[in-house]
Amino acid sequence: MRCNHCGKEIKTENQMAKEGVAEITLRWGYFSNKDGETHKICLCEDCYDRWIREFAIPVLIEENTELL
Ligand SMILES: [Zn+2]
């Protein structure tokens, strides 16, 4: 597993990331120019933080209430 943005190797154990990682799956729909495509993005936590800092409206953050 590697970060799409910086190429950094993300430590994994049994296919599970062992550090902060944003795994994003986008299923583009009919009204997009990418109808029928699924895009998968993997970002390390550093790149994710840098990315969302550029957003005009901050990311909606909710606390996870269920215990993992
Ligand atoms: Zn990165």
N, CA, C, O and the ligand as a Tripos MOL2 file, in Angstrom:
@<TRIPOS>MOLECULE
protein
  273   271    69     0     0
PROTEIN
NO_CHARGES

@<TRIPOS>ATOM
      1 N           0.8490   -1.1870    0.0000 N.3       1 MET1
      2 CA          0.0000    0.0000    0.0000 C.3       1 MET1
      3 C           0.8880    1.2410    0.0000 C.2       1 MET1
      4 O           1.7920    1.3730    0.8250 O.2       1 MET1
      5 N           0.6160    2.1450   -0.9340 N.am      2 ARG2
      6 CA          1.4300    3.3520   -1.0230 C.3       2 ARG2
      7 C           0.5140    4.5700   -1.1460 C.2       2 ARG2
      8 O          -0.5810    4.4880   -1.7030 O.2       2 ARG2
      9 N           0.9810    5.6940   -0.6150 N.am      3 CYS3
     10 CA          0.2320    6.9370   -0.7100 C.3       3 CYS3
     11 C           0.2210    7.4020   -2.1670 C.2       3 CYS3
     12 O           1.2750    7.5050   -2.7950 O.2       3 CYS3
     13 N          -0.9550    7.6810   -2.6980 N.am      4 ASN4
     14 CA         -1.0690    8.1370   -4.0900 C.3       4 ASN4
     15 C          -0.3710    9.4770   -4.3180 C.2       4 ASN4
     16 O           0.1280    9.7450   -5.4100 O.2       4 ASN4
     17 N          -0.3390   10.2990   -3.3010 N.am      5 HIS5
     18 CA          0.1910   11.6470   -3.4920 C.3       5 HIS5
     19 C           1.7150   11.7040   -3.3890 C.2       5 HIS5
     20 O           2.3680   12.2630   -4.2700 O.2       5 HIS5
     21 N           2.2870   11.1360   -2.3340 N.am      6 CYS6
     22 CA          3.7370   11.2590   -2.1390 C.3       6 CYS6
     23 C           4.4770    9.9480   -2.4230 C.2       6 CYS6
     24 O           5.7060    9.9290   -2.4920 O.2       6 CYS6
     25 N           3.7410    8.8760   -2.5820 N.am      7 GLY7
     26 CA          4.3740    7.5930   -2.9000 C.3       7 GLY7
     27 C           4.9240    6.8500   -1.7030 C.2       7 GLY7
     28 O           5.5210    5.7830   -1.8440 O.2       7 GLY7
     29 N           4.7190    7.4190   -0.5090 N.am      8 LYS8
     30 CA          5.2280    6.7970    0.7180 C.3       8 LYS8
     31 C           4.6000    5.4200    0.9440 C.2       8 LYS8
     32 O           3.4030    5.2200    0.7350 O.2       8 LYS8
     33 N           5.4250    4.4980    1.3690 N.am      9 GLU9
     34 CA          4.9480    3.1620    1.7120 C.3       9 GLU9
     35 C           4.1810    3.2460    3.0300 C.2       9 GLU9
     36 O           4.6730    3.8240    4.0000 O.2       9 GLU9
     37 N           2.9910    2.6760    3.0670 N.am     10 ILE10
     38 CA          2.1990    2.6760    4.2920 C.3      10 ILE10
     39 C           2.3180    1.2930    4.9240 C.2      10 ILE10
     40 O           2.0350    0.2720    4.2980 O.2      10 ILE10
     41 N           2.7400    1.2950    6.1710 N.am     11 LYS11
     42 CA          2.9860    0.0140    6.8590 C.3      11 LYS11
     43 C           1.6790   -0.7520    7.0020 C.2      11 LYS11
     44 O           0.6680   -0.2130    7.4510 O.2      11 LYS11
     45 N           1.7220   -2.0220    6.6110 N.am     12 THR12
     46 CA          0.5320   -2.8500    6.7390 C.3      12 THR12
     47 C           0.8900   -4.1640    7.4210 C.2      12 THR12
     48 O           2.0420   -4.5990    7.4110 O.2      12 THR12
     49 N          -0.1090   -4.7730    8.0030 N.am     13 GLU13
     50 CA          0.0370   -6.0890    8.6070 C.3      13 GLU13
     51 C          -1.2510   -6.8350    8.2930 C.2      13 GLU13
     52 O          -2.3360   -6.3760    8.6500 O.2      13 GLU13
     53 N          -1.1440   -7.9660    7.6370 N.am     14 ASN14
     54 CA         -2.3230   -8.7380    7.2040 C.3      14 ASN14
     55 C          -3.3380   -7.8560    6.4630 C.2      14 ASN14
     56 O          -4.5300   -7.8790    6.7700 O.2      14 ASN14
     57 N          -2.8570   -7.0890    5.5000 N.am     15 GLN15
     58 CA         -3.6750   -6.2170    4.6540 C.3      15 GLN15
     59 C          -4.2910   -5.0380    5.4050 C.2      15 GLN15
     60 O          -5.0610   -4.2740    4.8220 O.2      15 GLN15
     61 N          -3.9660   -4.8800    6.6870 N.am     16 MET16
     62 CA         -4.5300   -3.7800    7.4650 C.3      16 MET16
     63 C          -3.4530   -2.7210    7.6610 C.2      16 MET16
     64 O          -2.3220   -3.0340    8.0320 O.2      16 MET16
     65 N          -3.8110   -1.4690    7.4110 N.am     17 ALA17
     66 CA         -2.8660   -0.3730    7.5980 C.3      17 ALA17
     67 C          -2.5170   -0.2580    9.0730 C.2      17 ALA17
     68 O          -3.3860   -0.3390    9.9420 O.2      17 ALA17
     69 N          -1.2160   -0.0670    9.3430 N.am     18 LYS18
     70 CA         -0.7660    0.0700   10.7280 C.3      18 LYS18
     71 C          -0.4390    1.5140   11.0550 C.2      18 LYS18
     72 O           0.2150    1.7910   12.0600 O.2      18 LYS18
     73 N          -0.8830    2.4280   10.2230 N.am     19 GLU19
     74 CA         -0.7320    3.8570   10.5030 C.3      19 GLU19
     75 C          -1.9090    4.5750    9.8560 C.2      19 GLU19
     76 O          -2.6780    3.9790    9.1010 O.2      19 GLU19
     77 N          -2.0380    5.8510   10.1600 N.am     20 GLY20
     78 CA         -3.1720    6.6090    9.6450 C.3      20 GLY20
     79 C          -3.1770    6.6390    8.1310 C.2      20 GLY20
     80 O          -2.1690    6.9780    7.5120 O.2      20 GLY20
     81 N          -4.2970    6.2900    7.5330 N.am     21 VAL21
     82 CA         -4.4050    6.2790    6.0730 C.3      21 VAL21
     83 C          -5.8400    6.5890    5.6780 C.2      21 VAL21
     84 O          -6.7870    6.1130    6.3030 O.2      21 VAL21
     85 N          -5.9900    7.4020    4.6200 N.am     22 ALA22
     86 CA         -7.3150    7.7180    4.0930 C.3      22 ALA22
     87 C          -7.5190    6.8940    2.8390 C.2      22 ALA22
     88 O          -6.8820    7.1450    1.8160 O.2      22 ALA22
     89 N          -8.4020    5.9130    2.9120 N.am     23 GLU23
     90 CA         -8.7270    5.1000    1.7470 C.3      23 GLU23
     91 C         -10.0720    5.5690    1.2230 C.2      23 GLU23
     92 O         -11.0960    5.4550    1.8960 O.2      23 GLU23
     93 N         -10.0480    6.0980    0.0130 N.am     24 ILE24
     94 CA        -11.2520    6.7080   -0.5570 C.3      24 ILE24
     95 C         -11.6560    5.9460   -1.8080 C.2      24 ILE24
     96 O         -10.8460    5.7600   -2.7170 O.2      24 ILE24
     97 N         -12.9060    5.5050   -1.8560 N.am     25 THR25
     98 CA        -13.4430    4.8460   -3.0470 C.3      25 THR25
     99 C         -14.5460    5.7250   -3.6080 C.2      25 THR25
    100 O         -15.5140    6.0440   -2.9170 O.2      25 THR25
    101 N         -14.3940    6.1070   -4.8480 N.am     26 LEU26
    102 CA        -15.3660    6.9780   -5.4940 C.3      26 LEU26
    103 C         -16.0340    6.2460   -6.6330 C.2      26 LEU26
    104 O         -15.3700    5.8360   -7.5840 O.2      26 LEU26
    105 N         -17.3250    6.0800   -6.5490 N.am     27 ARG27
    106 CA        -18.0910    5.4950   -7.6500 C.3      27 ARG27
    107 C         -18.7690    6.6320   -8.3950 C.2      27 ARG27
    108 O         -19.7610    7.1960   -7.9320 O.2      27 ARG27
    109 N         -18.2190    6.9570   -9.5500 N.am     28 TRP28
    110 CA        -18.7580    8.0690  -10.3330 C.3      28 TRP28
    111 C         -20.0660    7.6560  -10.9810 C.2      28 TRP28
    112 O         -20.1980    6.5500  -11.5060 O.2      28 TRP28
    113 N         -21.0190    8.5560  -10.9350 N.am     29 GLY29
    114 CA        -22.3480    8.2410  -11.4350 C.3      29 GLY29
    115 C         -22.6560    8.8430  -12.7870 C.2      29 GLY29
    116 O         -21.8010    9.4210  -13.4580 O.2      29 GLY29
    117 N         -23.8840    8.6880  -13.1490 N.am     30 TYR30
    118 CA        -24.3780    9.0550  -14.4720 C.3      30 TYR30
    119 C         -24.1320   10.5190  -14.8190 C.2      30 TYR30
    120 O         -23.8310   10.8350  -15.9700 O.2      30 TYR30
    121 N         -24.2540   11.4170  -13.8430 N.am     31 PHE31
    122 CA        -24.1660   12.8470  -14.1400 C.3      31 PHE31
    123 C         -22.7340   13.3750  -14.1160 C.2      31 PHE31
    124 O         -22.5120   14.5780  -14.2570 O.2      31 PHE31
    125 N         -21.7800   12.4960  -13.9400 N.am     32 SER32
    126 CA        -20.3790   12.9050  -14.0070 C.3      32 SER32
    127 C         -19.8490   12.5950  -15.4060 C.2      32 SER32
    128 O         -20.5290   11.9720  -16.2210 O.2      32 SER32
    129 N         -18.6430   13.0350  -15.6590 N.am     33 ASN33
    130 CA        -17.9980   12.6890  -16.9290 C.3      33 ASN33
    131 C         -17.2350   11.3680  -16.8320 C.2      33 ASN33
    132 O         -16.5280   10.9680  -17.7570 O.2      33 ASN33
    133 N         -17.3970   10.7020  -15.6840 N.am     34 LYS34
    134 CA        -16.6770    9.4450  -15.4540 C.3      34 LYS34
    135 C         -17.6620    8.3210  -15.1560 C.2      34 LYS34
    136 O         -17.3490    7.3920  -14.4120 O.2      34 LYS34
    137 N         -18.8450    8.4090  -15.7370 N.am     35 ASP35
    138 CA        -19.9100    7.4400  -15.4650 C.3      35 ASP35
    139 C         -19.3960    6.0100  -15.5740 C.2      35 ASP35
    140 O         -18.7750    5.6310  -16.5670 O.2      35 ASP35
    141 N         -19.6620    5.2330  -14.5470 N.am     36 GLY36
    142 CA        -19.2910    3.8260  -14.5670 C.3      36 GLY36
    143 C         -17.8870    3.5500  -14.0600 C.2      36 GLY36
    144 O         -17.4800    2.3910  -13.9800 O.2      36 GLY36
    145 N         -17.1290    4.6020  -13.7140 N.am     37 GLU37
    146 CA        -15.7620    4.3870  -13.2330 C.3      37 GLU37
    147 C         -15.7380    4.4050  -11.7100 C.2      37 GLU37
    148 O         -16.4570    5.1770  -11.0760 O.2      37 GLU37
    149 N         -14.9110    3.5550  -11.1350 N.am     38 THR38
    150 CA        -14.6480    3.5910   -9.7040 C.3      38 THR38
    151 C         -13.1980    4.0000   -9.5220 C.2      38 THR38
    152 O         -12.2940    3.3660  -10.0670 O.2      38 THR38
    153 N         -12.9790    5.0530   -8.7590 N.am     39 HIS39
    154 CA        -11.6190    5.5290   -8.4850 C.3      39 HIS39
    155 C         -11.2610    5.1970   -7.0500 C.2      39 HIS39
    156 O         -12.0730    5.3930   -6.1460 O.2      39 HIS39
    157 N         -10.0630    4.7020   -6.8330 N.am     40 LYS40
    158 CA         -9.6000    4.3910   -5.4880 C.3      40 LYS40
    159 C          -8.3590    5.2060   -5.1860 C.2      40 LYS40
    160 O          -7.3910    5.2030   -5.9470 O.2      40 LYS40
    161 N          -8.4060    5.9010   -4.0680 N.am     41 ILE41
    162 CA         -7.3100    6.7660   -3.6440 C.3      41 ILE41
    163 C          -6.8590    6.3400   -2.2570 C.2      41 ILE41
    164 O          -7.6720    5.9880   -1.4020 O.2      41 ILE41
    165 N          -5.5740    6.3760   -2.0530 N.am     42 CYS42
    166 CA         -4.9990    6.0490   -0.7690 C.3      42 CYS42
    167 C          -4.0530    7.1880   -0.4080 C.2      42 CYS42
    168 O          -3.1140    7.4650   -1.1540 O.2      42 CYS42
    169 N          -4.2810    7.8510    0.7180 N.am     43 LEU43
    170 CA         -3.4420    8.9700    1.1380 C.3      43 LEU43
    171 C          -2.9110    8.7170    2.5400 C.2      43 LEU43
    172 O          -3.6440    8.2760    3.4250 O.2      43 LEU43
    173 N          -1.6270    9.0000    2.7290 N.am     44 CYS44
    174 CA         -1.0860    8.9240    4.0830 C.3      44 CYS44
    175 C          -1.6700   10.0840    4.8850 C.2      44 CYS44
    176 O          -2.2020   11.0350    4.3120 O.2      44 CYS44
    177 N          -1.5710   10.0030    6.1990 N.am     45 GLU45
    178 CA         -2.2150   11.0140    7.0380 C.3      45 GLU45
    179 C          -1.6450   12.4140    6.7750 C.2      45 GLU45
    180 O          -2.3880   13.3950    6.7950 O.2      45 GLU45
    181 N          -0.3430   12.5140    6.5290 N.am     46 ASP46
    182 CA          0.2820   13.8170    6.2630 C.3      46 ASP46
    183 C          -0.3130   14.4560    5.0120 C.2      46 ASP46
    184 O          -0.6630   15.6360    5.0210 O.2      46 ASP46
    185 N          -0.4280   13.6770    3.9340 N.am     47 CYS47
    186 CA         -0.9710   14.2050    2.6850 C.3      47 CYS47
    187 C          -2.4480   14.5480    2.8410 C.2      47 CYS47
    188 O          -2.9200   15.5440    2.2940 O.2      47 CYS47
    189 N          -3.1670   13.7270    3.5800 N.am     48 TYR48
    190 CA         -4.5830   13.9960    3.8230 C.3      48 TYR48
    191 C          -4.7530   15.3270    4.5460 C.2      48 TYR48
    192 O          -5.5820   16.1520    4.1620 O.2      48 TYR48
    193 N          -3.9500   15.5300    5.6100 N.am     49 ASP49
    194 CA         -4.0400   16.7720    6.3850 C.3      49 ASP49
    195 C          -3.7240   17.9770    5.5100 C.2      49 ASP49
    196 O          -4.3910   19.0080    5.5970 O.2      49 ASP49
    197 N          -2.6910   17.8430    4.6560 N.am     50 ARG50
    198 CA         -2.3030   18.9370    3.7750 C.3      50 ARG50
    199 C          -3.4270   19.2380    2.7680 C.2      50 ARG50
    200 O          -3.7040   20.3940    2.4470 O.2      50 ARG50
    201 N          -4.0600   18.1640    2.2840 N.am     51 TRP51
    202 CA         -5.1270   18.2830    1.2880 C.3      51 TRP51
    203 C          -6.3370   19.0110    1.8720 C.2      51 TRP51
    204 O          -6.8350   19.9660    1.2740 O.2      51 TRP51
    205 N          -6.8080   18.5670    3.0300 N.am     52 ILE52
    206 CA         -8.0370   19.1510    3.5820 C.3      52 ILE52
    207 C          -7.8160   20.5820    4.0600 C.2      52 ILE52
    208 O          -8.7750   21.3410    4.1960 O.2      52 ILE52
    209 N          -6.5590   20.9620    4.3170 N.am     53 ARG53
    210 CA         -6.2590   22.3390    4.7080 C.3      53 ARG53
    211 C          -6.5830   23.3110    3.5740 C.2      53 ARG53
    212 O          -6.8020   24.4970    3.8160 O.2      53 ARG53
    213 N          -6.6140   22.8090    2.3360 N.am     54 GLU54
    214 CA         -6.9140   23.6550    1.1760 C.3      54 GLU54
    215 C          -8.4160   23.8110    0.9400 C.2      54 GLU54
    216 O          -8.8270   24.6050    0.0940 O.2      54 GLU54
    217 N          -9.2280   23.0700    1.6720 N.am     55 PHE55
    218 CA        -10.6780   23.1310    1.4720 C.3      55 PHE55
    219 C         -11.2320   24.4720    1.9530 C.2      55 PHE55
    220 O         -10.7940   25.0000    2.9760 O.2      55 PHE55
    221 N         -12.1940   25.0170    1.2160 N.am     56 ALA56
    222 CA        -12.8410   26.2570    1.6330 C.3      56 ALA56
    223 C         -13.7190   26.0030    2.8540 C.2      56 ALA56
    224 O         -13.8260   26.8450    3.7460 O.2      56 ALA56
    225 N         -14.3390   24.8390    2.8760 N.am     57 ILE57
    226 CA        -15.2260   24.4650    3.9810 C.3      57 ILE57
    227 C         -14.5950   23.2530    4.6700 C.2      57 ILE57
    228 O         -14.3060   22.2470    4.0220 O.2      57 ILE57
    229 N         -14.3860   23.3510    5.9720 N.am     58 PRO58
    230 CA        -13.6810   22.2480    6.6400 C.3      58 PRO58
    231 C         -14.4380   20.9310    6.5830 C.2      58 PRO58
    232 O         -15.6590   20.8890    6.4340 O.2      58 PRO58
    233 N         -13.6730   19.8670    6.7060 N.am     59 VAL59
    234 CA        -14.2270   18.5160    6.7310 C.3      59 VAL59
    235 C         -15.1670   18.3890    7.9290 C.2      59 VAL59
    236 O         -14.8740   18.8970    9.0110 O.2      59 VAL59
    237 N         -16.2870   17.7160    7.7300 N.am     60 LEU60
    238 CA        -17.2250   17.4510    8.8200 C.3      60 LEU60
    239 C         -16.6250   16.3390    9.6840 C.2      60 LEU60
    240 O         -16.3700   15.2350    9.2030 O.2      60 LEU60
    241 N         -16.4090   16.6370   10.9340 N.am     61 ILE61
    242 CA        -15.7880   15.6600   11.8270 C.3      61 ILE61
    243 C         -16.8060   15.2260   12.8690 C.2      61 ILE61
    244 O         -17.4010   16.0500   13.5640 O.2      61 ILE61
    245 N         -16.9930   13.9200   12.9620 N.am     62 GLU62
    246 CA        -17.8840   13.3520   13.9770 C.3      62 GLU62
    247 C         -17.0840   12.3500   14.7950 C.2      62 GLU62
    248 O         -16.2220   11.6500   14.2640 O.2      62 GLU62
    249 N         -17.3710   12.2850   16.0760 N.am     63 GLU63
    250 CA        -16.6980   11.2970   16.9080 C.3      63 GLU63
    251 C         -17.3390    9.9430   16.6720 C.2      63 GLU63
    252 O         -18.5610    9.8190   16.5940 O.2      63 GLU63
    253 N         -16.4790    8.9180   16.5570 N.am     64 ASN64
    254 CA        -17.0140    7.5600   16.4170 C.3      64 ASN64
    255 C         -17.4820    7.1080   17.7920 C.2      64 ASN64
    256 O         -16.7180    7.1020   18.7570 O.2      64 ASN64
    257 N         -18.7580    6.7300   17.8600 N.am     65 THR65
    258 CA        -19.2900    6.3420   19.1600 C.3      65 THR65
    259 C         -19.2100    4.8330   19.3880 C.2      65 THR65
    260 O         -19.1280    4.3670   20.5250 O.2      65 THR65
    261 N         -19.2350    4.0750   18.2850 N.am     66 GLU66
    262 CA        -19.1590    2.6230   18.4600 C.3      66 GLU66
    263 C         -17.7430    2.2020   18.8050 C.2      66 GLU66
    264 O         -16.7770    2.7560   18.2780 O.2      66 GLU66
    265 N         -17.6210    1.2400   19.6740 N.am     67 LEU67
    266 CA        -16.3050    0.7570   20.0840 C.3      67 LEU67
    267 C         -15.8390   -0.2880   19.0870 C.2      67 LEU67
    268 O         -16.5800   -1.2010   18.7220 O.2      67 LEU67
    269 N         -14.6000   -0.1330   18.6590 N.am     68 LEU68
    270 CA        -14.0600   -1.0880   17.6870 C.3      68 LEU68
    271 C         -13.3610   -2.2240   18.4040 C.2      68 LEU68
    272 O         -12.8390   -3.1330   17.7580 O.2      68 LEU68
    273 ZN          1.5160   10.8500    1.3140 Zn       69 ZN69
@<TRIPOS>BOND
     1     1     2 1
     2     2     3 1
     3     3     4 2
     4     3     5 am
     5     5     6 1
     6     6     7 1
     7     7     8 2
     8     7     9 am
     9     9    10 1
    10    10    11 1
    11    11    12 2
    12    11    13 am
    13    13    14 1
    14    14    15 1
    15    15    16 2
    16    15    17 am
    17    17    18 1
    18    18    19 1
    19    19    20 2
    20    19    21 am
    21    21    22 1
    22    22    23 1
    23    23    24 2
    24    23    25 am
    25    25    26 1
    26    26    27 1
    27    27    28 2
    28    27    29 am
    29    29    30 1
    30    30    31 1
    31    31    32 2
    32    31    33 am
    33    33    34 1
    34    34    35 1
    35    35    36 2
    36    35    37 am
    37    37    38 1
    38    38    39 1
    39    39    40 2
    40    39    41 am
    41    41    42 1
    42    42    43 1
    43    43    44 2
    44    43    45 am
    45    45    46 1
    46    46    47 1
    47    47    48 2
    48    47    49 am
    49    49    50 1
    50    50    51 1
    51    51    52 2
    52    51    53 am
    53    53    54 1
    54    54    55 1
    55    55    56 2
    56    55    57 am
    57    57    58 1
    58    58    59 1
    59    59    60 2
    60    59    61 am
    61    61    62 1
    62    62    63 1
    63    63    64 2
    64    63    65 am
    65    65    66 1
    66    66    67 1
    67    67    68 2
    68    67    69 am
    69    69    70 1
    70    70    71 1
    71    71    72 2
    72    71    73 am
    73    73    74 1
    74    74    75 1
    75    75    76 2
    76    75    77 am
    77    77    78 1
    78    78    79 1
    79    79    80 2
    80    79    81 am
    81    81    82 1
    82    82    83 1
    83    83    84 2
    84    83    85 am
    85    85    86 1
    86    86    87 1
    87    87    88 2
    88    87    89 am
    89    89    90 1
    90    90    91 1
    91    91    92 2
    92    91    93 am
    93    93    94 1
    94    94    95 1
    95    95    96 2
    96    95    97 am
    97    97    98 1
    98    98    99 1
    99    99   100 2
   100    99   101 am
   101   101   102 1
   102   102   103 1
   103   103   104 2
   104   103   105 am
   105   105   106 1
   106   106   107 1
   107   107   108 2
   108   107   109 am
   109   109   110 1
   110   110   111 1
   111   111   112 2
   112   111   113 am
   113   113   114 1
   114   114   115 1
   115   115   116 2
   116   115   117 am
   117   117   118 1
   118   118   119 1
   119   119   120 2
   120   119   121 am
   121   121   122 1
   122   122   123 1
   123   123   124 2
   124   123   125 am
   125   125   126 1
   126   126   127 1
   127   127   128 2
   128   127   129 am
   129   129   130 1
   130   130   131 1
   131   131   132 2
   132   131   133 am
   133   133   134 1
   134   134   135 1
   135   135   136 2
   136   135   137 am
   137   137   138 1
   138   138   139 1
   139   139   140 2
   140   139   141 am
   141   141   142 1
   142   142   143 1
   143   143   144 2
   144   143   145 am
   145   145   146 1
   146   146   147 1
   147   147   148 2
   148   147   149 am
   149   149   150 1
   150   150   151 1
   151   151   152 2
   152   151   153 am
   153   153   154 1
   154   154   155 1
   155   155   156 2
   156   155   157 am
   157   157   158 1
   158   158   159 1
   159   159   160 2
   160   159   161 am
   161   161   162 1
   162   162   163 1
   163   163   164 2
   164   163   165 am
   165   165   166 1
   166   166   167 1
   167   167   168 2
   168   167   169 am
   169   169   170 1
   170   170   171 1
   171   171   172 2
   172   171   173 am
   173   173   174 1
   174   174   175 1
   175   175   176 2
   176   175   177 am
   177   177   178 1
   178   178   179 1
   179   179   180 2
   180   179   181 am
   181   181   182 1
   182   182   183 1
   183   183   184 2
   184   183   185 am
   185   185   186 1
   186   186   187 1
   187   187   188 2
   188   187   189 am
   189   189   190 1
   190   190   191 1
   191   191   192 2
   192   191   193 am
   193   193   194 1
   194   194   195 1
   195   195   196 2
   196   195   197 am
   197   197   198 1
   198   198   199 1
   199   199   200 2
   200   199   201 am
   201   201   202 1
   202   202   203 1
   203   203   204 2
   204   203   205 am
   205   205   206 1
   206   206   207 1
   207   207   208 2
   208   207   209 am
   209   209   210 1
   210   210   211 1
   211   211   212 2
   212   211   213 am
   213   213   214 1
   214   214   215 1
   215   215   216 2
   216   215   217 am
   217   217   218 1
   218   218   219 1
   219   219   220 2
   220   219   221 am
   221   221   222 1
   222   222   223 1
   223   223   224 2
   224   223   225 am
   225   225   226 1
   226   226   227 1
   227   227   228 2
   228   227   229 am
   229   229   230 1
   230   230   231 1
   231   231   232 2
   232   231   233 am
   233   233   234 1
   234   234   235 1
   235   235   236 2
   236   235   237 am
   237   237   238 1
   238   238   239 1
   239   239   240 2
   240   239   241 am
   241   241   242 1
   242   242   243 1
   243   243   244 2
   244   243   245 am
   245   245   246 1
   246   246   247 1
   247   247   248 2
   248   247   249 am
   249   249   250 1
   250   250   251 1
   251   251   252 2
   252   251   253 am
   253   253   254 1
   254   254   255 1
   255   255   256 2
   256   255   257 am
   257   257   258 1
   258   258   259 1
   259   259   260 2
   260   259   261 am
   261   261   262 1
   262   262   263 1
   263   263   264 2
   264   263   265 am
   265   265   266 1
   266   266   267 1
   267   267   268 2
   268   267   269 am
   269   269   270 1
   270   270   271 1
   271   271   272 2
@<TRIPOS>SUBSTRUCTURE
     1 MET1         2 RESIDUE 1 A MET
     2 ARG2         6 RESIDUE 1 A ARG
     3 CYS3        10 RESIDUE 1 A CYS
     4 ASN4        14 RESIDUE 1 A ASN
     5 HIS5        18 RESIDUE 1 A HIS
     6 CYS6        22 RESIDUE 1 A CYS
     7 GLY7        26 RESIDUE 1 A GLY
     8 LYS8        30 RESIDUE 1 A LYS
     9 GLU9        34 RESIDUE 1 A GLU
    10 ILE10       38 RESIDUE 1 A ILE
    11 LYS11       42 RESIDUE 1 A LYS
    12 THR12       46 RESIDUE 1 A THR
    13 GLU13       50 RESIDUE 1 A GLU
    14 ASN14       54 RESIDUE 1 A ASN
    15 GLN15       58 RESIDUE 1 A GLN
    16 MET16       62 RESIDUE 1 A MET
    17 ALA17       66 RESIDUE 1 A ALA
    18 LYS18       70 RESIDUE 1 A LYS
    19 GLU19       74 RESIDUE 1 A GLU
    20 GLY20       78 RESIDUE 1 A GLY
    21 VAL21       82 RESIDUE 1 A VAL
    22 ALA22       86 RESIDUE 1 A ALA
    23 GLU23       90 RESIDUE 1 A GLU
    24 ILE24       94 RESIDUE 1 A ILE
    25 THR25       98 RESIDUE 1 A THR
    26 LEU26      102 RESIDUE 1 A LEU
    27 ARG27      106 RESIDUE 1 A ARG
    28 TRP28      110 RESIDUE 1 A TRP
    29 GLY29      114 RESIDUE 1 A GLY
    30 TYR30      118 RESIDUE 1 A TYR
    31 PHE31      122 RESIDUE 1 A PHE
    32 SER32      126 RESIDUE 1 A SER
    33 ASN33      130 RESIDUE 1 A ASN
    34 LYS34      134 RESIDUE 1 A LYS
    35 ASP35      138 RESIDUE 1 A ASP
    36 GLY36      142 RESIDUE 1 A GLY
    37 GLU37      146 RESIDUE 1 A GLU
    38 THR38      150 RESIDUE 1 A THR
    39 HIS39      154 RESIDUE 1 A HIS
    40 LYS40      158 RESIDUE 1 A LYS
    41 ILE41      162 RESIDUE 1 A ILE
    42 CYS42      166 RESIDUE 1 A CYS
    43 LEU43      170 RESIDUE 1 A LEU
    44 CYS44      174 RESIDUE 1 A CYS
    45 GLU45      178 RESIDUE 1 A GLU
    46 ASP46      182 RESIDUE 1 A ASP
    47 CYS47      186 RESIDUE 1 A CYS
    48 TYR48      190 RESIDUE 1 A TYR
    49 ASP49      194 RESIDUE 1 A ASP
    50 ARG50      198 RESIDUE 1 A ARG
    51 TRP51      202 RESIDUE 1 A TRP
    52 ILE52      206 RESIDUE 1 A ILE
    53 ARG53      210 RESIDUE 1 A ARG
    54 GLU54      214 RESIDUE 1 A GLU
    55 PHE55      218 RESIDUE 1 A PHE
    56 ALA56      222 RESIDUE 1 A ALA
    57 ILE57      226 RESIDUE 1 A ILE
    58 PRO58      230 RESIDUE 1 A PRO
    59 VAL59      234 RESIDUE 1 A VAL
    60 LEU60      238 RESIDUE 1 A LEU
    61 ILE61      242 RESIDUE 1 A ILE
    62 GLU62      246 RESIDUE 1 A GLU
    63 GLU63      250 RESIDUE 1 A GLU
    64 ASN64      254 RESIDUE 1 A ASN
    65 THR65      258 RESIDUE 1 A THR
    66 GLU66      262 RESIDUE 1 A GLU
    67 LEU67      266 RESIDUE 1 A LEU
    68 LEU68      270 RESIDUE 1 A LEU
    69 ZN69       273 GROUP 0 **** ****
